[in-house]
């Protein structure tokens, strides 16, 4: 019976596999959904709930933190379900959804990075966590841009076909990832100085994240590979 590759097995069975799969599914399926405003908005909200629940598996094993995040995720699910089912669009409700969701994603991001940057060996699960953290960073910035548009309706110029009634719209996710990857098509343009500054900050964070993370993972891989070689030599002696 053939033995599975440890990196591939880490991708499949690790605690970040479900979160990474939900991200991939979201990016593959959302563009194929018909552009009818109500149906697309509900689909975005539904995928948001899937991502929220997938995050729970990625949380550290700290019991108190896990319980706190379960409670916070339940609050997010209730708010998200209310948004999908009733299309509530009051200012107070939108602010509450965005604020709670942003806090939740930031805590998840911190938990993932604590695991990814530790001194343990580089595994498939750690690589999946690194990719998930990068994607989650784009989702976090999307929530920030949605907050800006919520408080300052003229903070972005958005093409009509990208406008959305959902709390975190498809436009914000699209703008966030084109900024994070420094692609920048320019079809969505920030108008306020504060938003422009945040967009520059996101682009810089995206490049710094990749540079530092790749360097860290390569260094950890070299360190643990050398340790394994030393152990093997010691056994042979």
RAGIJO-V896469 format. One record per backbone hydrogen bond with DSSP energy under -0.5 kcal/mol. CO is the residue of the C=O (numbers start at 1). NH is the residue of the N-H. E is the energy in kcal/mol with one decimal. If there is no record, write none. Layout:
BEGIN
co: (CO;CO)
nh: (NH;NH)
e: (E;E)
END
This chain:
BEGIN
co: (5;6;7;8;9;10;14;16;17;18;19;20;21;22;23;24;25;26;29;29;30;36;37;38;39;40;41;42;43;44;45;46;47;48;49;50;51;52;53;54;54;55;56;62;63;64;65;66;67;68;69;70;71;72;73;74;75;76;77;78;79;80;81;82;82;83;90;91;92;93;94;95;96;97;98;99;100;101;102;103;104;105;106;107;108;109;110;111;112;113;115;121;123;124;125;126;127;128;129;130;131;132;133;134;135;136;137;138;139;140;141;142;143;144;145;146;147;148;152;155;155;156;157;159;159;160;162;167;169;170;171;172;173;174;175;176;177;178;178;179;189;192;193;194;195;196;197;198;199;200;201;202;203;204;205;206;207;208;209;210;211;212;213;214;215;216;217;218;219;220;221;222;223;224;225;226;227;228;229;230;231;232;233)
nh: (9;10;11;12;13;14;17;20;21;22;23;24;25;26;27;28;29;30;32;33;33;40;41;42;43;44;45;46;47;48;49;50;51;52;53;54;55;56;56;57;58;58;59;66;67;68;69;70;71;72;73;74;75;76;77;78;79;80;81;82;83;84;85;86;88;87;94;95;96;97;98;99;100;101;102;103;104;105;106;107;108;109;110;111;112;113;114;115;116;117;118;123;127;128;129;130;131;132;133;134;135;136;137;138;139;140;141;142;143;144;145;146;147;148;149;150;151;152;155;191;192;158;189;162;163;163;171;169;173;174;175;176;177;178;179;180;181;183;184;182;157;196;197;198;199;200;201;202;203;204;205;206;207;208;209;210;211;212;213;214;215;216;217;218;219;220;221;222;223;224;225;226;227;228;229;230;231;232;233;234;235;236;237)
e: (-2.7;-1.9;-1.7;-1.9;-2.9;-1.5;-1.1;-2.5;-2.4;-2.3;-1.9;-2.4;-2.8;-2.1;-2.3;-1.9;-2.6;-2.0;-1.7;-0.6;-1.2;-2.8;-2.4;-2.0;-1.9;-2.4;-2.2;-2.2;-2.5;-1.9;-1.6;-1.9;-2.4;-2.2;-2.4;-2.1;-1.7;-0.6;-0.8;-0.8;-0.5;-1.2;-1.1;-2.4;-2.6;-2.4;-2.4;-2.2;-2.2;-2.3;-2.5;-2.2;-2.0;-2.1;-2.7;-2.4;-2.4;-3.1;-2.9;-2.1;-2.1;-2.2;-2.8;-2.3;-0.6;-1.3;-2.3;-2.3;-2.2;-2.6;-2.5;-2.5;-2.5;-2.4;-2.3;-2.2;-2.2;-2.5;-2.3;-2.1;-2.2;-2.7;-2.3;-2.1;-2.6;-2.5;-1.9;-1.3;-2.8;-2.4;-0.9;-0.7;-2.0;-2.5;-2.2;-2.0;-2.2;-2.4;-2.4;-1.9;-2.3;-2.8;-1.9;-1.2;-1.7;-2.5;-2.1;-1.7;-1.9;-1.8;-2.5;-2.1;-1.9;-2.0;-2.4;-2.0;-2.2;-3.0;-2.3;-3.2;-0.8;-0.6;-1.5;-1.5;-0.7;-1.0;-0.7;-0.8;-1.4;-2.5;-2.8;-2.4;-2.2;-2.0;-1.6;-3.0;-1.9;-1.8;-1.8;-1.4;-2.2;-2.4;-2.3;-2.1;-2.3;-2.1;-2.3;-2.4;-2.1;-2.3;-2.7;-2.5;-1.6;-2.6;-2.8;-1.7;-2.3;-2.9;-2.6;-2.3;-2.0;-2.5;-2.8;-2.5;-2.3;-2.6;-2.4;-2.3;-2.5;-2.5;-2.0;-2.4;-1.9;-2.1;-2.1;-2.3;-2.3;-2.3;-2.3;-2.3;-2.3;-2.1;-1.9)
END
